[in-house]
Amino acid sequence: MPIHFRAARLLDADVDLRWADGVVAVGPAGTIPPAPGDERVEGGLLTPPFAEPHVHLDAALLGARAPNRSGTLREGIANWARLRGDLTAEDVTARATETLAMYRSWGVLRVRTHVDTGSAVAVEALLALRDRTPGMQVVAFPQEGILRAPGRREAWESAVRAGCDAVGAIPHFERTTEEGWASVRLAFALARELGLRVDLHCDETDDPGSRNLEVVCAETAAGGVPHVLAGHCTAMHSYPDPYAAKVCELVASSGVQVVANPLDNVVLQGRYDGYPKRRGITRVDQLWAAGAIVGVGHDSVMDPWYRLGTANLLDAAYMLVHVGHLTGEAEMKRVVRTLHTENHRPWGDVPEVAVGARALLHWPAADEVELLRVRPRPRVLEAGQA
Ligand code: FE2
């Protein structure tokens, strides 16, 4: 049934909007009348659908099978390594499908997942799921590095060639600084050869000497890769300020997109600290000031690293505004809008609420600050759906 939204909030204006298997009219409040038979909806907030730029569907919903007793990254990796050996395609597909449904219920209609290239079973299962799931992308993610041990490079490369959308790497996890940089260059070389995007776990450590992001920026500036995403970048939190300023400028000028994953990183970083304990979140305010593109990821939905994930991206945004000191009115709005603007960049387009739009979210909230405070479920409208 067509729907008439009256006096709903859209960005910084109040609008009327008609939905009839797509947005057919939108204008200032009071200018668009309902048609006979329209469902009438009053108020609320309208946004385009959200996008998830960084999650691990192969590990999602596994946290209860191997509880992380210490809550650390180290134990999470060890638990995952144990579980990974027993994965079946049916199990991976079932958990990923359930998690995608959770995302959908929170208004997230595009999901980019990493897949651990140490599991050929998971790679095959998630690529098959991707092929029948609109808006899903898969990154070939070498959880245990490319160069650290024999066979890892081959497994990573064969996963990429099997049809992944983006080439991953984890340079800070390689044995040496040089091998970390070499892994970045290998990822870019493979992406250039195959015309793929690059999406790395980059400097996810509290070590201020972890300096792979500058190499990612240099490789991006050299060209030949359609989109480059650097996830986490938590070492930046601990960089000396002059070096952080340089890297923020490099990120902005090269066009690398940094994605913060505040839910995981606020608990996984700072683990070697006494008091005070660092927050371990990348410098979103300084990246913004430099003109960089920033996204917000959820990273973990009940996986061995973080049991508390919900697939509600507003939870990640809520954490980010707290730990990033982004509670100014304009900053809170910007973080919420990131979920439907910059978060879509890995797909190459950014949806808008305009005539012709084929998807729309209606939220029971007066504005974006209330949305962040309450983090409710939206009504999800999609053309072609009943
Ligand atoms: Fe991750």
Residues whose N, C-alpha, C, O or C-beta is under 5 A from the ligand:
A	BS01	FE2	D299
